[in-house]
Amino acid sequence: MPSKNVNCWTSMVCGYVNCGRLTEARQFFERSTVRDVVLLPAMINGYVLFNRFDKAVELFQEMLIQRVKPDKFVLVSLLTGCAKLGALEQGKWIHGYLRENGIVVDTVVGTALIEMYAKCGCVEKALEIFLWVRERDTAFWTSVISGLVINGETSKALELFSEMKQTDEKPDNITFVAVLSACNHWGLVEEGRKVFESMSKVYQMEP
């Protein structure tokens, strides 16, 4: 191709990232003369996906220097990396960036923030995010329930599961795994049995 635009370069970067070949992906990334809000996230997401969080942050800083404004999906990707590594300070910085730049904390961003704070052991902060966001989908509910369980707050997790059942959002497989884990931790055999049976009887889900 004699003429290659940023979409061509992004396609190549994504292709190599999807194959786990980050070195080649970075080579194509470096050859692009334009780095926009599509190409930069593609490379950042690749680094996060394969646990190269140091490289992801490095590129994010480059993004800010070049005055390329990141969208919420870049920030969600970085928050996912923080959650994986337990990088609380970096996660707090990204949360601060969200606030300072007026980026709305919707269910997507809220879910990422809850997971980051929960996996870093900041349960109260995770609950604060949960209470702040009013529109909640299944992933959002599941993130806070799972976060409470991994931090030993099983009673609160079961309380929120009961609250979730009163909404229009239906629990999924991941929600049930979290709730059953909570029952396990508390030795709630009968409660766990009822939850398990409700999967098929109430929600028509095959366990």
N, CA, C and O of each residue as an XYZ file, in Angstrom:
828
protein
N       0.851     -1.196      0.000
C       0.000      0.000      0.000
C       0.881      1.238      0.000
O       1.612      1.469      0.964
N       0.830      2.037     -1.054
C       1.688      3.236     -1.121
C       1.277      4.305     -0.110
O       2.112      5.086      0.347
N      -0.026      4.340      0.243
C      -0.502      5.340      1.193
C      -1.173      4.635      2.366
O      -2.121      3.871      2.184
N      -0.683      4.893      3.542
C      -1.219      4.239      4.745
C      -1.684      5.304      5.735
O      -0.913      6.177      6.132
N      -2.941      5.220      6.124
C      -3.430      6.163      7.129
C      -3.387      5.512      8.515
O      -2.966      4.364      8.661
N      -3.826      6.257      9.522
C      -3.725      5.773     10.902
C      -4.579      4.528     11.132
O      -4.263      3.700     11.988
N      -5.669      4.398     10.359
C      -6.508      3.207     10.507
C      -5.772      1.943     10.080
O      -5.937      0.883     10.684
N      -4.958      2.065      9.030
C      -4.162      0.918      8.570
C      -3.176      0.494      9.652
O      -3.055     -0.690      9.967
N      -2.472      1.478     10.218
C      -1.491      1.167     11.253
C      -2.176      0.555     12.481
O      -1.660     -0.385     13.084
N      -3.345      1.099     12.844
C      -4.072      0.581     13.999
C      -4.493     -0.864     13.782
O      -4.422     -1.680     14.701
N      -4.930     -1.182     12.569
C      -5.326     -2.560     12.253
C      -4.164     -3.523     12.431
O      -4.333     -4.623     12.957
N      -2.988     -3.106     11.992
C      -1.805     -3.965     12.123
C      -1.416     -4.137     13.588
O      -1.087     -5.237     14.032
N      -1.458     -3.032     14.329
C      -1.133     -3.098     15.759
C      -2.097     -4.042     16.476
O      -1.674     -4.902     17.249
N      -3.397     -3.876     16.216
C      -4.404     -4.729     16.863
C      -4.223     -6.194     16.476
O      -4.386     -7.089     17.306
N      -3.884     -6.429     15.214
C      -3.690     -7.806     14.753
C      -2.567     -8.503     15.498
O      -2.711     -9.649     15.926
N      -1.446     -7.806     15.651
C      -0.322     -8.406     16.375
C      -0.596     -8.524     17.871
O      -0.186     -9.491     18.512
N      -1.292     -7.532     18.419
C      -1.664     -7.606     19.841
C      -2.539     -8.830     20.091
O      -2.323     -9.568     21.052
N      -3.521     -9.043     19.229
C      -4.437    -10.179     19.394
C      -3.725    -11.520     19.307
O      -4.219    -12.527     19.815
N      -2.560    -11.529     18.661
C      -1.760    -12.757     18.566
C      -0.718    -12.827     19.681
O       0.075    -13.767     19.741
N      -0.727    -11.822     20.564
C       0.230    -11.811     21.669
C       1.635    -11.413     21.276
O       2.578    -11.638     22.035
N       1.788    -10.824     20.103
C       3.124    -10.457     19.613
C       3.323     -8.952     19.793
O       3.194     -8.169     18.853
N       3.639     -8.577     21.029
C       3.721     -7.163     21.392
C       4.904     -6.449     20.757
O       4.822     -5.258     20.456
N       6.000     -7.164     20.552
C       7.184     -6.537     19.958
C       6.880     -6.053     18.550
O       7.198     -4.921     18.187
N       6.254     -6.932     17.752
C       5.900     -6.544     16.394
C       4.843     -5.442     16.396
O       4.883     -4.523     15.578
N       3.894     -5.551     17.333
C       2.855     -4.518     17.436
C       3.484     -3.157     17.707
O       3.095     -2.157     17.103
N       4.453     -3.119     18.614
C       5.113     -1.853     18.943
C       5.912     -1.325     17.758
O       5.995     -0.112     17.565
N       6.500     -2.213     16.962
C       7.250     -1.785     15.778
C       6.335     -1.065     14.788
O       6.696     -0.021     14.247
N       5.148     -1.631     14.556
C       4.201     -0.972     13.665
C       3.703      0.338     14.269
O       3.511      1.329     13.565
N       3.501      0.324     15.574
C       3.064      1.535     16.281
C       4.074      2.658     16.069
O       3.693      3.796     15.795
N       5.354      2.342     16.193
C       6.406      3.348     16.062
C       6.522      3.874     14.632
O       6.961      5.005     14.422
N       6.136      3.067     13.656
C       6.259      3.474     12.260
C       5.143      4.415     11.825
O       5.268      5.087     10.802
N       4.062      4.474     12.582
C       2.960      5.368     12.221
C       3.353      6.816     12.475
O       3.903      7.148     13.525
N       3.065      7.670     11.502
C       3.412      9.089     11.655
C       2.356      9.852     12.459
O       2.596     10.970     12.917
N       1.181      9.229     12.624
C       0.107      9.860     13.387
C      -0.300      8.949     14.533
O      -0.516      7.753     14.336
N      -0.405      9.507     15.719
C      -0.846      8.733     16.880
C      -2.053      9.431     17.478
O      -1.936     10.470     18.128
N      -3.199      8.846     17.245
C      -4.429      9.493     17.681
C      -5.113      8.707     18.792
O      -4.523      7.801     19.382
N      -6.356      9.062     19.067
C      -7.113      8.473     20.172
C      -7.545      7.042     19.860
O      -8.135      6.374     20.710
N      -7.253      6.562     18.637
C      -7.545      5.178     18.275
C      -6.286      4.313     18.346
O      -6.311      3.225     18.921
N      -5.197      4.791     17.767
C      -3.956      4.008     17.728
C      -3.319      3.853     19.111
O      -2.922      2.752     19.493
N      -3.223      4.940     19.851
C      -2.598      4.875     21.182
C      -3.321      3.897     22.117
O      -2.661      3.080     22.759
N      -4.643      3.954     22.211
C      -5.339      2.981     23.061
C      -5.135      1.538     22.634
O      -5.088      0.642     23.476
N      -5.014      1.305     21.326
C      -4.804     -0.067     20.845
C      -3.528     -0.652     21.429
O      -3.497     -1.810     21.844
N      -2.472      0.161     21.458
C      -1.194     -0.310     21.998
C      -1.247     -0.387     23.518
O      -0.711     -1.323     24.113
N      -1.895      0.601     24.156
C      -2.030      0.592     25.614
C      -2.806     -0.645     26.066
O      -2.401     -1.329     27.006
N      -3.917     -0.927     25.396
C      -4.735     -2.095     25.751
C      -3.944     -3.390     25.612
O      -4.104     -4.314     26.410
N      -3.092     -3.449     24.596
C      -2.258     -4.630     24.409
C      -1.322     -4.856     25.579
O      -1.168     -5.980     26.056
N      -0.698     -3.780     26.038
C       0.211     -3.906     27.173
C      -0.533     -4.315     28.447
O      -0.038     -5.134     29.222
N      -1.716     -3.748     28.661
C      -2.501     -4.114     29.843
C      -2.924     -5.571     29.762
O      -2.853     -6.301     30.751
N      -3.367     -5.997     28.578
C      -3.841     -7.366     28.381
C      -2.776     -8.389     28.739
O      -3.076     -9.453     29.281
N      -1.520     -8.052     28.427
C      -0.434     -9.000     28.675
C       0.452     -8.564     29.853
O       1.638     -8.887     29.923
N      -0.182     -7.806     30.785
C       0.457     -7.470     32.072
C       1.757     -6.682     31.945
O       2.667     -6.841     32.757
N       1.840     -5.833     30.924
C       2.986     -4.927     30.803
C       2.512     -3.524     31.191
O       2.498     -2.596     30.383
N       2.126     -3.415     32.459
C       1.509     -2.188     32.920
C       2.480     -1.013     32.872
O       2.066      0.125     32.655
N       3.755     -1.279     33.073
C       4.754     -0.208     33.017
C       4.766      0.455     31.645
O       4.851      1.678     31.534
N       4.679     -0.368     30.601
C       4.665      0.152     29.239
C       3.357      0.885     28.941
O       3.347      1.883     28.221
N       2.257      0.382     29.500
C       0.956      1.017     29.294
C       0.952      2.423     29.879
O       0.467      3.361     29.245
N       1.491      2.573     31.088
C       1.544      3.885     31.743
C       2.476      4.817     30.983
O       2.203      6.008     30.835
N       3.572      4.260     30.508
C       4.531      5.047     29.718
C       3.859      5.656     28.485
O       4.049      6.834     28.181
N       3.073      4.838     27.783
C       2.377      5.327     26.594
C       1.271      6.311     26.959
O       1.017      7.262     26.220
N       0.616      6.089     28.093
C      -0.417      7.014     28.534
C       0.181      8.390     28.812
O      -0.414      9.413     28.471
N       1.351      8.411     29.427
C       2.023      9.677     29.691
C       2.408     10.366     28.386
O       2.318     11.587     28.263
N       2.841      9.554     27.407
C       3.157     10.096     26.085
C       1.912     10.697     25.445
O       1.967     11.738     24.790
N       0.802     10.021     25.648
C      -0.479     10.483     25.122
C      -0.821     11.867     25.665
O      -1.270     12.739     24.921
N      -0.607     12.062     26.961
C      -0.908     13.349     27.590
C       0.045     14.434     27.109
O      -0.362     15.576     26.894
N       1.322     14.075     26.938
C       2.317     15.033     26.457
C       1.960     15.513     25.057
O       2.124     16.690     24.735
N       1.474     14.598     24.232
C       1.096     14.951     22.861
C      -0.288     15.597     22.783
O      -0.790     15.889     21.698
N      -0.896     15.815     23.952
C      -2.210     16.452     24.051
C      -3.295     15.675     23.296
O      -4.221     16.257     22.732
N      -3.154     14.357     23.303
C      -4.205     13.490     22.776
C      -5.095     13.137     23.952
O      -4.670     12.432     24.867
N      -6.321     13.621     23.935
C      -7.211     13.428     25.072
C      -7.727     11.993     25.112
O      -8.394     11.555     24.175
N      -7.431     11.258     26.179
C      -7.886      9.862     26.262
C      -9.388      9.776     26.482
O      -9.975     10.608     27.174
N     -10.004      8.757     25.885
C     -11.417      8.544     26.162
C     -11.546      7.619     27.371
O     -10.547      7.165     27.929
N     -12.778      7.351     27.761
C     -12.998      6.579     28.983
C     -12.486      5.148     28.863
O     -12.144      4.527     29.870
N     -12.429      4.615     27.628
C     -12.012      3.227     27.464
C     -10.518      3.044     27.724
O     -10.093      1.995     28.208
N      -9.720      4.071     27.400
C      -8.291      4.027     27.738
C      -8.124      3.998     29.246
O      -7.337      3.218     29.782
N      -8.869      4.853     29.921
C      -8.769      4.936     31.378
C      -9.276      3.665     32.053
O      -8.728      3.237     33.068
N     -10.323      3.063     31.489
C     -10.828      1.792     32.011
C      -9.769      0.707     31.858
O      -9.579     -0.112     32.757
N      -9.085      0.701     30.723
C      -8.021     -0.274     30.493
C      -6.905     -0.118     31.514
O      -6.399     -1.107     32.044
N      -6.523      1.122     31.789
C      -5.475      1.386     32.775
C      -5.922      1.002     34.183
O      -5.136      0.474     34.969
N      -7.179      1.269     34.493
C      -7.699      0.875     35.805
C      -7.699     -0.645     35.959
O      -7.457     -1.166     37.048
N      -7.971     -1.347     34.865
C      -7.906     -2.812     34.883
C      -6.489     -3.276     35.203
O      -6.294     -4.223     35.964
N      -5.499     -2.598     34.613
C      -4.101     -2.926     34.911
C      -3.765     -2.670     36.366
O      -3.066     -3.463     36.996
N      -4.264     -1.554     36.905
C      -4.045     -1.239     38.327
C      -4.645     -2.326     39.212
O      -4.040     -2.735     40.203
N      -5.842     -2.792     38.846
C      -6.512     -3.835     39.628
C      -5.708     -5.122     39.617
O      -5.569     -5.777     40.650
N      -5.175     -5.491     38.455
C      -4.397     -6.723     38.336
C      -3.149     -6.689     39.211
O      -2.776     -7.694     39.816
N      -2.508     -5.521     39.271
C      -1.232     -5.404     39.980
C      -1.379     -4.890     41.411
O      -0.406     -4.846     42.164
N      -2.603     -4.499     41.784
C      -2.776     -3.913     43.110
C      -2.097     -2.566     43.216
O      -1.631     -2.177     44.287
N      -2.040     -1.842     42.077
C      -1.344     -0.547     42.032
C      -2.300      0.567     42.466
O      -2.863      1.278     41.634
N      -2.471      0.701     43.769
C      -3.460      1.622     44.316
C      -3.153      3.081     43.995
O      -4.048      3.827     43.599
N      -1.898      3.494     44.161
C      -1.559      4.907     43.948
C      -1.808      5.328     42.509
O      -2.326      6.415     42.254
N      -1.434      4.454     41.556
C      -1.690      4.772     40.153
C      -3.189      4.824     39.876
O      -3.666      5.672     39.122
N      -3.932      3.891     40.507
C      -5.380      3.884     40.350
C      -6.017      5.151     40.887
O      -6.933      5.697     40.271
N      -5.539      5.624     42.033
C      -6.050      6.866     42.608
C      -5.764      8.053     41.687
O      -6.588      8.956     41.539
N      -4.572      8.031     41.069
C      -4.206      9.124     40.169
C      -5.149      9.163     38.966
O      -5.570     10.238     38.540
N      -5.478      7.997     38.420
C      -6.394      7.922     37.280
C      -7.789      8.387     37.693
O      -8.463      9.088     36.938
N      -8.217      7.998     38.887
C      -9.507      8.456     39.404
C      -9.514      9.977     39.516
O     -10.498     10.632     39.173
N      -8.413     10.525     39.996
C      -8.299     11.985     40.085
C      -8.342     12.639     38.711
O      -8.939     13.702     38.535
N      -7.702     11.990     37.736
C      -7.722     12.507     36.365
C      -9.154     12.545     35.829
O      -9.547     13.494     35.151
N      -9.920     11.512     36.139
C     -11.326     11.462     35.719
C     -12.104     12.657     36.266
O     -12.851     13.318     35.545
N     -11.909     12.914     37.551
C     -12.618     14.023     38.207
C     -12.207     15.372     37.618
O     -13.052     16.202     37.284
N     -10.897     15.572     37.497
C     -10.370     16.861     37.042
C     -10.772     17.191     35.615
O     -10.878     18.361     35.249
N     -10.997     16.159     34.809
C     -11.330     16.381     33.404
C     -12.809     16.186     33.096
O     -13.216     16.152     31.935
N     -13.596     16.061     34.142
C     -15.036     16.009     33.966
C     -15.546     14.804     33.212
O     -16.585     14.870     32.554
N     -14.809     13.684     33.305
C     -15.244     12.459     32.633
C     -16.298     11.777     33.504
O     -16.061     11.482     34.675
N     -17.447     11.537     32.919
C     -18.580     10.984     33.662
C     -18.275      9.564     34.138
O     -17.809      8.730     33.362
N     -18.537      9.303     35.396
C     -18.378      7.948     35.940
C     -19.687      7.203     35.707
O     -20.586      7.219     36.547
N     -19.777      6.547     34.543
C     -20.959      5.756     34.232
C     -20.741      4.318     34.701
O     -19.826      4.049     35.479
N     -21.579      3.398     34.228
C     -21.444      2.011     34.691
C     -20.120      1.380     34.255
O     -19.541      0.582     34.991
N     -19.642      1.736     33.062
C     -18.378      1.164     32.560
C     -17.203      1.634     33.409
O     -16.416      0.827     33.905
N     -17.096      2.939     33.565
C     -16.002      3.506     34.374
C     -16.179      3.115     35.835
O     -15.210      2.777     36.515
N     -17.409      3.160     36.314
C     -17.674      2.813     37.713
C     -17.291      1.389     38.034
O     -16.727      1.119     39.094
N     -17.594      0.467     37.124
C     -17.216     -0.935     37.328
C     -15.706     -1.082     37.443
O     -15.212     -1.801     38.311
N     -14.973     -0.397     36.566
C     -13.508     -0.463     36.606
C     -12.958      0.125     37.904
O     -12.018     -0.418     38.483
N     -13.538      1.224     38.356
C     -13.092      1.851     39.613
C     -13.366      0.940     40.811
O     -12.517      0.781     41.687
N     -14.562      0.345     40.838
C     -14.911     -0.552     41.944
C     -13.953     -1.738     41.991
O     -13.464     -2.103     43.060
N     -13.687     -2.334     40.840
C     -12.779     -3.484     40.795
C     -11.373     -3.100     41.235
O     -10.707     -3.850     41.949
N     -10.929     -1.923     40.800
C      -9.590     -1.474     41.171
C      -9.485     -1.269     42.683
O      -8.558     -1.774     43.316
N     -10.439     -0.525     43.265
C     -10.385     -0.256     44.700
C     -10.569     -1.545     45.511
O      -9.890     -1.751     46.516
N     -11.478     -2.399     45.074
C     -11.718     -3.643     45.807
C     -10.488     -4.539     45.801
O     -10.112     -5.085     46.838
N      -9.861     -4.693     44.643
C      -8.689     -5.569     44.548
C      -7.469     -4.969     45.237
O      -6.500     -5.669     45.530
N      -7.529     -3.659     45.493
C      -6.454     -3.013     46.256
C      -6.799     -2.935     47.741
O      -6.060     -2.338     48.524
N      -7.930     -3.542     48.129
C      -8.299     -3.614     49.546
C      -9.041     -2.422     50.093
O      -9.259     -2.334     51.301
N      -9.444     -1.480     49.215
C     -10.149     -0.282     49.678
C     -11.657     -0.474     49.510
O     -12.264      0.077     48.591
N     -12.252     -1.260     50.405
C     -13.667     -1.610     50.291
C     -14.559     -0.387     50.428
O     -15.517     -0.237     49.670
N     -14.265      0.484     51.374
C     -15.101      1.663     51.589
C     -15.141      2.554     50.360
O     -16.182      3.116     50.021
N     -13.995      2.678     49.693
C     -13.944      3.503     48.484
C     -14.749      2.859     47.363
O     -15.422      3.552     46.600
N     -14.680      1.525     47.264
C     -15.463      0.802     46.257
C     -16.959      1.021     46.496
O     -17.714      1.246     45.550
N     -17.380      0.956     47.749
C     -18.785      1.182     48.088
C     -19.202      2.624     47.822
O     -20.343      2.890     47.446
N     -18.284      3.535     48.016
C     -18.563      4.947     47.741
C     -18.880      5.142     46.251
O     -19.817      5.857     45.896
N     -18.090      4.500     45.393
C     -18.334      4.568     43.951
C     -19.683      3.939     43.636
O     -20.457      4.475     42.844
N     -19.959      2.801     44.260
C     -21.217      2.092     44.022
C     -22.421      2.984     44.345
O     -23.378      3.043     43.573
N     -22.367      3.663     45.468
C     -23.476      4.526     45.887
C     -23.584      5.771     45.011
O     -24.673      6.323     44.848
N     -22.475      6.209     44.456
C     -22.449      7.427     43.644
C     -23.153      7.220     42.302
O     -23.881      8.093     41.831
N     -22.923      6.037     41.684
C     -23.477      5.764     40.356
C     -24.908      5.250     40.493
O     -25.148      4.256     41.179
N     -25.839      5.908     39.857
C     -27.249      5.556     39.999
C     -27.718      4.527     38.972
O     -28.520      3.651     39.294
N     -27.223      4.629     37.743
C     -27.598      3.662     36.713
C     -26.664      2.463     36.810
O     -25.454      2.588     36.618
N     -27.240      1.294     37.112
C     -26.418      0.122     37.401
C     -26.823     -1.055     36.525
O     -28.000     -1.407     36.453
N     -25.842     -1.661     35.857
C     -26.129     -2.861     35.077
C     -25.613     -4.089     35.820
O     -25.105     -3.975     36.936
N     -25.741     -5.248     35.211
C     -25.338     -6.502     35.872
C     -23.858     -6.512     36.231
O     -23.482     -6.917     37.331
N     -23.012     -6.061     35.288
C     -21.571     -6.046     35.545
C     -21.229     -5.147     36.724
O     -20.339     -5.461     37.515
N     -21.933     -4.036     36.837
C     -21.695     -3.094     37.920
C     -22.048     -3.708     39.271
O     -21.263     -3.636     40.216
N     -23.233     -4.313     39.359
C     -23.637     -4.993     40.592
C     -22.650     -6.114     40.941
O     -22.247     -6.270     42.093
N     -22.274     -6.883     39.924
C     -21.385     -8.021     40.162
C     -20.021     -7.571     40.668
O     -19.425     -8.224     41.524
N     -19.525     -6.448     40.134
C     -18.202     -5.965     40.545
C     -18.164     -5.646     42.033
O     -17.193     -5.972     42.716
N     -19.221     -5.007     42.540
C     -19.207     -4.644     43.964
C     -19.443     -5.874     44.837
O     -18.840     -5.992     45.903
N     -20.306     -6.787     44.405
C     -20.546     -8.014     45.175
C     -19.269     -8.848     45.248
O     -18.898     -9.332     46.317
N     -18.602     -9.014     44.111
C     -17.354     -9.781     44.077
C     -16.279     -9.103     44.918
O     -15.527     -9.761     45.639
N     -16.218     -7.769     44.813
C     -15.219     -7.022     45.578
C     -15.404     -7.181     47.077
O     -14.430     -7.302     47.820
N     -16.652     -7.181     47.517
C     -16.927     -7.382     48.936
C     -16.536     -8.781     49.385
O     -15.989     -8.961     50.473
N     -16.820     -9.770     48.546
C     -16.497    -11.158     48.899
C     -14.991    -11.357     49.058
O     -14.540    -11.967     50.027
N     -14.219    -10.843     48.108
C     -12.761    -11.067     48.176
C     -12.133    -10.343     49.354
O     -11.023    -10.671     49.773
N     -12.852     -9.350     49.893
C     -12.343     -8.645     51.070
C     -12.983     -9.119     52.366
O     -12.829     -8.489     53.412
N     -13.704    -10.237     52.289
C     -14.270    -10.829     53.493
C     -15.548    -10.181     53.988
O     -16.029    -10.508     55.073
N     -16.107     -9.259     53.202
C     -17.350     -8.583     53.606
C     -18.551     -9.360     53.064
O     -19.356     -8.829     52.299
N     -18.654    -10.619     53.471
C     -19.665    -11.504     52.877
C     -21.095    -11.106     53.236
O     -21.999    -11.237     52.411
N     -21.305    -10.624     54.452
C     -22.648    -10.216     54.868
C     -23.160     -9.080     53.991
O     -24.307     -9.101     53.543
N     -22.318     -8.102     53.750
C     -22.684     -6.970     52.907
C     -22.905     -7.422     51.466
O     -23.791     -6.914     50.779
N     -22.091     -8.383     51.011
C     -22.234     -8.902     49.647
C     -23.600     -9.547     49.460
O     -24.264     -9.320     48.448
N     -24.023    -10.352     50.432
C     -25.324    -11.006     50.352
C     -26.465     -9.986     50.447
O     -27.516    -10.150     49.827
N     -26.239     -8.950     51.221
C     -27.239     -7.886     51.353
C     -27.454     -7.183     50.001
O     -28.586     -6.912     49.601
N     -26.340     -6.896     49.308
C     -26.444     -6.232     48.012
C     -27.020     -7.167     46.946
O     -27.699     -6.715     46.024
N     -26.751     -8.464     47.072
C     -27.344     -9.422     46.134
C     -28.862     -9.418     46.280
O     -29.588     -9.456     45.287
N     -29.331     -9.374     47.513
C     -30.776     -9.305     47.750
C     -31.363     -8.028     47.167
O     -32.461     -8.022     46.611
N     -30.600     -6.940     47.311
C     -31.038     -5.659     46.756
C     -31.072     -5.720     45.226
O     -31.980     -5.180     44.593
N     -30.072     -6.382     44.646
C     -30.004     -6.516     43.186
C     -31.218     -7.258     42.640
O     -31.744     -6.912     41.582
N     -31.654     -8.271     43.362
C     -32.784     -9.082     42.902
C     -34.083     -8.290     42.838
O     -35.044     -8.714     42.196
N     -34.112     -7.139     43.504
C     -35.299     -6.295     43.481
C     -35.295     -5.345     42.279
O     -36.262     -4.618     42.054
N     -34.205     -5.357     41.512
C     -34.089     -4.469     40.352
C     -34.403     -5.250     39.076
O     -34.738     -6.434     39.122
N     -34.288     -4.562     37.936
C     -34.526     -5.205     36.645
C     -33.290     -5.927     36.120
O     -33.366     -6.633     35.115
N     -32.159     -5.757     36.788
C     -30.923     -6.393     36.334
C     -30.844     -7.826     36.849
O     -31.015     -8.077     38.042
N     -30.583     -8.756     35.943
C     -30.502    -10.161     36.325
C     -29.049    -10.561     36.595
O     -28.152    -10.178     35.843
N     -28.812    -11.327     37.663
C     -27.453    -11.816     37.934
C     -26.999    -12.770     36.830
O     -27.818    -13.463     36.225
N     -25.682    -12.804     36.568
C     -25.142    -13.737     35.592
C     -24.288    -14.786     36.303
O     -24.263    -14.846     37.532
N     -23.596    -15.602     35.530
C     -22.784    -16.673     36.114
C     -21.758    -16.144     37.111
O     -21.533    -16.740     38.164
N     -21.140    -15.019     36.762
C     -20.096    -14.451     37.628
C     -20.702    -13.977     38.946
O     -20.104    -14.134     40.010
N     -21.902    -13.393     38.860
C     -22.587    -12.958     40.087
C     -22.838    -14.146     41.007
O     -22.601    -14.074     42.213
N     -23.326    -15.249     40.418
C     -23.642    -16.421     41.224
C     -22.392    -17.045     41.845
O     -22.435    -17.519     42.980
N     -21.297    -17.046     41.117
C     -20.041    -17.568     41.685
C     -19.645    -16.755     42.919
O     -19.234    -17.312     43.937
N     -19.775    -15.428     42.813
C     -19.433    -14.556     43.944
C     -20.351    -14.815     45.133
O     -19.888    -14.913     46.270
N     -21.652    -14.926     44.870
C     -22.620    -15.125     45.953
C     -22.438    -16.492     46.607
O     -22.503    -16.611     47.831
N     -22.211    -17.516     45.799
C     -21.973    -18.856     46.357
C     -20.683    -18.892     47.177
O     -20.596    -19.609     48.174
N     -19.691    -18.123     46.755
C     -18.445    -18.022     47.541
C     -18.722    -17.379     48.895
O     -18.160    -17.778     49.915
N     -19.599    -16.374     48.886
C     -19.960    -15.714     50.142
C     -20.656    -16.703     51.081
O     -20.374    -16.740     52.278
N     -21.569    -17.502     50.521
C     -22.257    -18.522     51.329
C     -21.265    -19.539     51.879
O     -21.391    -20.001     53.013
N     -20.296    -19.870     51.069
C     -19.260    -20.823     51.479
C     -18.462    -20.284     52.666
O     -18.214    -21.002     53.635
N     -18.064    -19.016     52.580
C     -17.250    -18.415     53.641
C     -17.994    -18.361     54.978
O     -17.396    -18.490     56.046
N     -19.311    -18.169     54.889
C     -20.100    -18.050     56.114
C     -20.731    -19.373     56.539
O     -21.409    -19.438     57.565
N     -20.510    -20.426     55.753
C     -21.097    -21.726     56.074
C     -22.603    -21.756     55.935
O     -23.283    -22.509     56.631
N     -23.128    -20.935     55.033
C     -24.576    -20.852     54.834
C     -25.014    -21.897     53.810
O     -25.251    -21.577     52.645
N     -25.116    -23.131     54.251
C     -25.401    -24.243     53.345
C     -26.783    -24.104     52.700
O     -26.910    -24.196     51.479
N     -27.808    -23.883     53.514
C     -29.165    -23.800     52.979
C     -29.338    -22.582     52.071
O     -29.979    -22.660     51.023
N     -28.766    -21.475     52.484
C     -28.831    -20.267     51.658
C     -28.139    -20.506     50.317
O     -28.648    -20.118     49.266
N     -26.969    -21.150     50.370
C     -26.239    -21.463     49.143
C     -27.023    -22.404     48.250
O     -27.020    -22.254     47.028
N     -27.694    -23.370     48.852
C     -28.510    -24.317     48.081
C     -29.650    -23.574     47.352
O     -29.927    -23.837     46.182
N     -30.298    -22.647     48.065
C     -31.394    -21.881     47.461
C     -30.889    -21.011     46.302
O     -31.534    -20.907     45.259
N     -29.726    -20.393     46.510
C     -29.141    -19.559     45.460
C     -28.828    -20.406     44.224
O     -29.103    -20.001     43.095
N     -28.254    -21.575     44.455
C     -27.892    -22.466     43.358
C     -29.137    -22.918     42.587
O     -29.152    -22.918     41.356
N     -30.161    -23.295     43.319
C     -31.390    -23.766     42.673
C     -32.095    -22.647     41.904
O     -32.758    -22.897     40.898
N     -31.944    -21.410     42.389
C     -32.604    -20.282     41.715
C     -32.026    -20.017     40.331
O     -32.681    -19.409     39.484
N     -30.796    -20.474     40.102
C     -30.193    -20.261     38.792
C     -31.072    -20.804     37.676
O     -31.327    -20.127     36.680
N     -31.530    -22.043     37.861
C     -32.355    -22.672     36.829
C     -33.841    -22.375     37.007
O     -34.553    -22.142     36.030
N     -34.308    -22.385     38.258
C     -35.735    -22.214     38.500
C     -36.239    -20.788     38.291
O     -37.350    -20.578     37.805
N     -35.418    -19.819     38.660
C     -35.845    -18.413     38.571
C     -35.272    -17.708     37.346
O     -35.971    -16.962     36.660
N     -33.983    -17.957     37.081
C     -33.308    -17.212     36.015
C     -33.063    -18.013     34.746
O     -32.459    -17.510     33.799
N     -33.529    -19.258     34.722
C     -33.398    -20.128     33.528
C     -31.943    -20.213     33.038
O     -31.664    -20.140     31.841
N     -31.042    -20.367     33.994
C     -29.621    -20.489     33.657
C     -29.155    -21.913     33.982
O     -29.501    -22.465     35.027
N     -28.383    -22.485     33.091
C     -27.826    -23.804     33.329
C     -26.554    -23.668     34.158
O     -25.576    -23.084     33.693
N     -26.553    -24.196     35.373
C     -25.339    -24.062     36.209
C     -24.125    -24.733     35.546
O     -23.029    -24.718     36.106
